[in-house]
Amino acid sequence: MSIWTPRILSVLRIVAALLFMEHGLMKLLHFPAAQPGAPDPLPTLLLVAGAIEVAGGALIALGLFTRVAAFVCCGQMAVAYFIAHFSQGPWPGLNGGDAAILFCFIFLYLAFAGGGEWSLDAARTKRGTTV
């Protein structure tokens, strides 16, 4: 089973990134629908959050600059939890913050683990062009 670890890491990275991107696309482009509960027009803080979600999600999905992008997205989710959810109570199942916590810790893991075998980072490393 351990031979599959880097590949399953890549699957986790891709799925989490695409779900994360969806939140940004909902904020910025109302795709596939408008973000529920988001004001229109969006305040600057939510515009920045949407941009991080789309750009960071795209980089993480591709596995390009995964560690840096994941670190930024992890921080955004930590801030989002405490600004938007924790003020409504400490229990994530009741305050709606469970997704923010999961994204935060998945991205924290990716910041340390990298993109996995199926990533552009791994392809760049194989070619000897690490950054």
N, C-alpha and C positions, 0 to 999 in steps of 0.2 A: 504493500500500500504506500510506503514512503516514496516510491518513485513518482507517485501522482501528486505529492505535496506541492511542488512548484506550479503544476498545471491547475490544480484546484485553487491555489492562491490567485492565479490569473482569472479563473472563473469568478471567484468572489469579488475581485477588483472590478471586473467588467460589469457585473450585475449591479453592484453597489453604485458604481459611477453613473450608470445609465439611469438608475432610480433617482440619484441625486440631481443629475442634469434635468430630469423631468420637472423637479420643483422649480428650478431656475427658469425653464422654458414656460412654465405656467405663470410665473411672476412677470416675465418680460414680454412674452409673445402670446400669452393666453392659449398655449398649446400644450396638451390637447384640449384644455379648458382653462378658464381663469383660476388662479389660486384661490381656493375657498377662504373667505374671511379677509382677503387682502384688499386694502382700500384702493380706489382708483381716482386720481393718479397715485402711483406708488411714492411713498416718501423716499428720500435719498438713501436711508439705511437699507430699505428693501431693494432698491435698485442695485446697490453695491452687492447685497447678498445674492441677488439673482445673477449678477455678472460672475461672481465667484462660483456659484453653483454650475453655471453653463461652462465657463472656461475651465475651472478646476475639474469638473466632471468629465469634460472632453479629454483633458490631458491624462486623467487617471484611467479612463476607459481605453485610451490608446496605449497606456503604459509609458508615457513620455514625461520625463521629469517627475516620475511618480512620487518620490519621497518628498519633494518640495511641495508639489500640488496637494498631496494628502495632508501634509502638516498644516498648510493654510486652511484647507477644508475642515480639518479636525478643529482648529481654533474657531472657525466660524460657527461650527455646530455647538461648541461649548458656550460661546457667547449667546447664540440663539436660544439655547436651553434656558440660560439664566435670565435673559431679557424677556422671552415670550412665554415660557412655561413655568419655571420655578415660582414666579410671583403668584401663580394660581394654586399653589400647594406643592408639597414636597413629593407626592407620589406620581411617578411618570405615567402610570396607567390611568390616572385621573386627570392629570394636567395636560395630556396630549403630547408629552415630550419624549415618549419612548423611541420614536424614530430618530429624533435629534441625538439621543444618547447612543443609539446603535451606530449611526453614521459617525459620530465622534470617535468611538472606540474602534470601528473598522478602519477609519482613516488614520488613527494613531498607529494601529498595527501596520498598515501599509507604509507609513512614514519610516518605520523601522525595517520592515521585511522587503520593501521594494515591490516591483511590479510582477515578479514571477517569471516563469519560463516564456510565456506567450505575451511579451511586451516589447515595445520599441526600445525601451531601456536595455533589455537583454540582447536585442539584435545589435544595438550600438556597442555593447560590451564585447560581443563576439567579434565585431569588426575592429575592435581596438580603439574606439573613439569615445571613451567614457568622459562624462562631464561631471 
